[in-house]
Amino acid sequence: MSDITPSQTVGPFFAYGLAPKGRCHWDPNGSYSWKETVGDNLVTPDATGQKIHIEGRITDGDGMPINDAMLEIWQADAQGRYASPADNRARPNTQFKGFGRSATDKDGVFGFDTIKPGAVPGPNGKTQAPHIVFCIFSRGMLRQIYTRMYFSDEGANAADPILALVPEDRRGTLVAHKTMKGDLPVYRFDIRVQGENETVFFQV
């Protein structure tokens, strides 16, 4: 009887086709000649709503940047509709898919350009506050991890049924804080995978 094949981690990743712009850590000025599978700019010509930029940094338990992580996001459109067969509501902005991918750079920094999502239906008929789901892949992980990003300028956070499940003293790890860059709202969302002030993660 042969031995069991060792488990494999979910990262690091080769950048070919996985990360936008073919970022190359060993050659900052270079890029791969490869079509992006999924990019970090979700804004499509038909997308309605407020354009925003999300930026942040992902760090490990020692506070050091994770420079080989890949982050995926999934969100509703500005009217709270998903590009999913499970959501059969009319979607005039059919090009907007609500899905994006970004790789961290040498400083652990990631970023997305997107549309601020609307409120969506929640469990037991309750409404969920506008939010974005993050999925994180990185070295040392046997499985990807999931979290949510809420918006600091949303009063609906107080009644969100999922956020209410999180201990009050830890909810701040799920809230992105807003600044302005000219007319563009910028939301800062740092993610810490372990240690003090660890971001809250969810079982999916």
N, C-alpha and C positions, 0 to 999 in steps of 0.2 A: 504494500500500500504506500503510495507516494505521500510526501508531506503536503500540507495545505499551502497554497500560494499565498505569500505575504500580502497584507493589505497595502493599498497604494493611497497616497494623499491626493487631494483634488488640485494641487498646484505644486510648484509654479507651472506656468503655461508657456508654450511656444506662442509667439505673437501672430503667426501667420493666420490671417482671416479671423482671429478672435478679438483682437483689440483695435479700437479705432486709431486711424492715422499710422498704424504699424509702428508704434513707438519702440524705439530701440535703445535700451539703457546703455549699451556700450558705445553707441554712436548717436549722440543727441541730435545731430544734424541729419541723420539718415532716416530712411523709412523703407518699408518693404514694398516692392512692386506687386501689390496684391489687393484685390477688391475687398473693401470692408464688408464683412458679413452683417454686422450690426454696428452702428456708430453711436456717438455720444451727443448727437444733435437730433432730437426727436421732432423738431418743429417742421411741419410740412406746409406747403403753400395754402392748403385749404383749412388749416387748423385755426380755430377761433379761440378767443380768450387771451389772458395775460401771459405774455412771454416772460420767462424767468430763467435765471441761471442758478444752478446748484453747484456748490463747491465744498470740498472738505478734505480731510486727511485721515488716513486709516493707520492706526498704531497698534503695537502688540502690548503685552502685559507690562513690559518695561518702559513703555512710552516711546519706543523706537519706531520709525516709519516702516511700514510693510511695502516694499517697492515692487513686489511681483504679484499683487492681488488683482483680481478682476471683479468688477462690480456690475451687476445687472439691475435694472429698475423696471418696474411694471406699475402702470398707473391708468386711471380713467382720464377722459378728456375733460374739457372745461365744464361740460354739462353733466359730468358724473357718469358717462357711458364708457363701457369697456369695448375694445376691439376683440371680442370673444364670441364664439357661437352661443355661449351661455347667456349673453346679453343681447336680446333680440329687439331692443329699442332702436328707433331710427337713428342713423349716424350720418349726417350730411358731410362730415369731415372724414370720409372713408380712408384717406391716405394716412391719417394719424393713427399709428399703431400702439402708442403708449409703452413701447418697449425699447430700451437702450442698453448700451454696454460701454464701460470705460475701464481702462487699465490705469493703475497707479504709476506715477513717475518715481524717480529716485528718492524723492522726499515723501513718498506715500500719498501724494495729492491726486485727486480725481476731480472730474467736473462733467456736468451735463447742461445742455440747453434744451428747454422743454416748455410746456404750457402748464400753468398752475391748474391742477385738477379740481373738479367740483366735488361736492359731497356725494356719497354713494350709499346704496341700501346696505343695511347691516343686519345682524341677527335679531330675531324676534320683532321684526318690523321697525327697529330703530335705525336711525340714520348715522352713518359714520362721517366724521369730519374729513375734509380733504386731506389726503395723505398719499405717500408714495412708498411702495414696497421695495426694499433692497435685498438682493441676494449676493452673498460674498463668497468668493472662492479664493483660496490662498494656500501657500505652502504649510505643511504640517496638519492640515485639516483632512479628516477622513470623509467628512460630508460638508457640503456648503451650509452656511448659516443665513438666517433671515431676520430682518428687522424692518421697522417702519420709520418714515420721516414725516412728522407733522409740522405745521407752520405756526410760528410764534404769533402771527397776527390774525389767527383764526379763533374767534370766540366760541366756535362750535366744538373746540377741543374739550371743553368742560363737560359736554354731554356724550362724548364718544364712548361707545360701549366697550371697545377693545382697549383704549387707553385707560379706562376705569379699572381694568383687570390688573394693571401695573401698580405696584406700591407707589404712593404719592411721591416719596423721596427719590424715586428713580425715573419718574416720567420725563424729567428734563433731558435725559439722554436720548429721547426720541423727538425732541423739538429742535427744528432748525431756526436760527435767528436771522432776521432780515436786515439788510443794509441796502443802500441804493448806489448804483453806478450809473450816473446820469439818470435816464428814465427807466433803466432796467433794474428790477428787483433782483437782488442776489441773496440767496439763502445759504448760510454756512451750516454744514452738518458733518461734524467730526465723528468718527467711529473708532471705538476702542474695543478690541476683541477680548481682552482679559484684564484682570487687575482692578485697581481703584478706578471708580467711575466707569466701569465696564458698561458698554451699551446694552440695553435690554434686547434679547433675541427671543424669537418665537419658534415653537414647534409647528411645523407645517405638514 
